[in-house]
Amino acid sequence: MNSKTIIIGGAGFIGSHLVDLYLENGGRVWVYDNFSTGNRDFLPEHPNLNIVEGDILDTELLTSVIDDCKPDNVFHLAAIHFIPACEKDPAHAIRINIEGTQSVLSACKNKVDRVIFASTGAIYDPEITTALSEDSNISTKDIYGLTKLTGEGLIEYHARKGFSQAIVARLFNAVGRRETNPHLIPAIMEQLVNGSRHIQLGNLYPKRDYIHVEDIAGALYSLGNMSMEHPMGTFNVGSGKEYSVGELVELCAEVIKEYVKIESVPERRRKYDRPNQLADISHIHEKCGWQPKRNLRQALDEIWQKECKAILL
Ligand SMILES: NC(=O)c1ccc[n+]([C@@H]2O[C@H](COP(=O)([O-])OP(=O)(O)OC[C@H]3O[C@@H](n4cnc5c(N)ncnc54)[C@H](O)[C@@H]3O)[C@@H](O)[C@H]2O)c1
């Protein structure tokens, strides 16, 4: 395989695992990233990897990279992704997530076969408690979701105009090594690494669909390679299983082989937390045969063995 792929946001949590997968399969990869949350250490030294430091708002630089590389696929993963950061500075989130997406699409226009955009399972109506399919109602309650929904609209417009094929991948909760944002699992692991076995968290009831980050990379890779009957497709990428915060902490306790107590403290509680968020993944399975190969326990074990223990040594 001698594909050429640009991964925008490729130095981040999910992007860096996608880089690994393309390189393992003999592809040539260009990472375009401003390293705001991404990390150069996540990327290997490899003859088939080129790294360009740049911002997605810099359409001129992005265009020149696309002109040089002439990629088959462009993955657009760059975003302000941490919900509290989006709420704190909505103007910045709107600029990066919406204007930035338009800038990526302008640079790609009529030059690439396919653009794959990382959206989120968080845009589905939080009142729905059953498994969410791509046709489920959409209702976003925060700035992050609004920016992703607008991004989806821009991607759809791009495909409808015939500028390239386009795929929206609605990702659920990624778990694994190289997490960059202070989500729930880093908050748990940080307390465990600090020696606490009585950990403090926010709401304990919400259930989420956690998916191993390497399975997300595998799904994105499959979406990049699938044959498409229509210029536009939308796919959930989750595990199809959900866990409450309590169940998650029980798995962490199994991994570290110690008893762990949890307490919900008011300062960590979100005012609003959707009760659950479960992906129906039958569409991606039908269209490209993808299904998750790993589980949550395995992801937690890898974080503990390969990242947390290194800090403890
Ligand atoms: N991690 C998850 O659970 C999850 C769930 C749903 C959707 N997503 C989406 O998947 C994508 C990747 O998420 P992630 O968890 O890897 O986040 P991340 O923050 O680790 O990755 C984002 C990458 O984009 C880069 N970036 C940010 N702003 C940029 C800019 N203006 N110009 C150039 N590069 C920029 C960052 O440096 C980073 O390397 C995001 O779009 C996110 O919204 C992630």
The ligand as an SDF file (V2000), in Angstrom:
LIG
                    3D

 44 48  0  0  0  0  0  0  0  0999 V2000
  -11.1000   11.9670   22.4880 N   0  0  0  0  0  0  0  0  0  0  0  0
  -12.3990   11.6960   22.3800 C   0  0  0  0  0  0  0  0  0  0  0  0
  -12.9660   10.9440   23.1910 O   0  0  0  0  0  0  0  0  0  0  0  0
  -13.2060   12.2960   21.2620 C   0  0  0  0  0  0  0  0  0  0  0  0
  -14.5830   12.0260   21.2270 C   0  0  0  0  0  0  0  0  0  0  0  0
  -15.3460   12.6070   20.2070 C   0  0  0  0  0  0  0  0  0  0  0  0
  -14.7440   13.4030   19.2520 C   0  0  0  0  0  0  0  0  0  0  0  0
  -13.4060   13.6550   19.3140 N   0  0  0  0  0  0  0  0  0  0  0  0
  -12.8070   14.5150   18.2840 C   0  0  0  0  0  0  0  0  0  0  0  0
  -11.6830   13.8460   17.7240 O   0  0  0  0  0  0  0  0  0  0  0  0
  -10.6780   14.7980   17.3960 C   0  0  0  0  0  0  0  0  0  0  0  0
   -9.3760   14.3960   18.0570 C   0  0  0  0  0  0  0  0  0  0  0  0
   -9.5620   14.3770   19.4600 O   0  0  0  0  0  0  0  0  0  0  0  0
   -8.3750   14.0530   20.4590 P   0  0  0  0  0  0  0  0  0  0  0  0
   -8.9610   13.4580   21.6740 O   0  0  0  0  0  0  0  0  0  0  0  0
   -7.3090   13.3520   19.7420 O   0  0  0  0  0  0  0  0  0  0  0  0
   -7.9410   15.5280   20.8560 O   0  0  0  0  0  0  0  0  0  0  0  0
   -6.4790   16.1790   20.8880 P   0  0  0  0  0  0  0  0  0  0  0  0
   -6.6430   17.5070   21.5440 O   0  0  0  0  0  0  0  0  0  0  0  0
   -5.5090   15.2240   21.4730 O   0  0  0  0  0  0  0  0  0  0  0  0
   -6.1240   16.3300   19.3570 O   0  0  0  0  0  0  0  0  0  0  0  0
   -6.3470   17.4990   18.6130 C   0  0  0  0  0  0  0  0  0  0  0  0
   -5.0720   17.8050   17.8540 C   0  0  0  0  0  0  0  0  0  0  0  0
   -5.3140   18.9530   17.0460 O   0  0  0  0  0  0  0  0  0  0  0  0
   -4.2810   19.9060   17.2490 C   0  0  0  0  0  0  0  0  0  0  0  0
   -4.8620   21.2450   17.0610 N   0  0  0  0  0  0  0  0  0  0  0  0
   -5.7680   21.8540   17.8740 C   0  0  0  0  0  0  0  0  0  0  0  0
   -6.0470   23.0770   17.3810 N   0  0  0  0  0  0  0  0  0  0  0  0
   -5.3330   23.2090   16.2480 C   0  0  0  0  0  0  0  0  0  0  0  0
   -5.2080   24.2570   15.2850 C   0  0  0  0  0  0  0  0  0  0  0  0
   -5.8520   25.4250   15.4310 N   0  0  0  0  0  0  0  0  0  0  0  0
   -4.3940   24.0670   14.2270 N   0  0  0  0  0  0  0  0  0  0  0  0
   -3.6880   22.9010   14.0820 C   0  0  0  0  0  0  0  0  0  0  0  0
   -3.7610   21.8870   14.9680 N   0  0  0  0  0  0  0  0  0  0  0  0
   -4.5770   22.0490   16.0230 C   0  0  0  0  0  0  0  0  0  0  0  0
   -3.7850   19.6680   18.6760 C   0  0  0  0  0  0  0  0  0  0  0  0
   -2.4710   20.1270   18.8790 O   0  0  0  0  0  0  0  0  0  0  0  0
   -3.9040   18.1420   18.7710 C   0  0  0  0  0  0  0  0  0  0  0  0
   -2.7280   17.5200   18.3020 O   0  0  0  0  0  0  0  0  0  0  0  0
  -11.2050   16.1520   17.8390 C   0  0  0  0  0  0  0  0  0  0  0  0
  -11.7700   16.7870   16.7200 O   0  0  0  0  0  0  0  0  0  0  0  0
  -12.2750   15.8120   18.8490 C   0  0  0  0  0  0  0  0  0  0  0  0
  -13.2530   16.8060   18.9250 O   0  0  0  0  0  0  0  0  0  0  0  0
  -12.6360   13.1150   20.3000 C   0  0  0  0  0  0  0  0  0  0  0  0
  1  2  1  0
  2  3  2  0
  2  4  1  0
  4  5  1  0
  4 44  2  0
  5  6  2  0
  6  7  1  0
  7  8  2  0
  8  9  1  0
  8 44  1  0
  9 10  1  0
  9 42  1  0
 10 11  1  0
 11 12  1  0
 11 40  1  0
 12 13  1  0
 13 14  1  0
 14 15  2  0
 14 16  1  0
 14 17  1  0
 17 18  1  0
 18 19  2  0
 18 20  1  0
 18 21  1  0
 21 22  1  0
 22 23  1  0
 23 24  1  0
 23 38  1  0
 24 25  1  0
 25 26  1  0
 25 36  1  0
 26 27  1  0
 26 35  1  0
 27 28  2  0
 28 29  1  0
 29 30  1  0
 29 35  2  0
 30 31  1  0
 30 32  2  0
 32 33  1  0
 33 34  2  0
 34 35  1  0
 36 37  1  0
 36 38  1  0
 38 39  1  0
 40 41  1  0
 40 42  1  0
 42 43  1  0
M  CHG  2   8   1  16  -1
M  END
$$$$
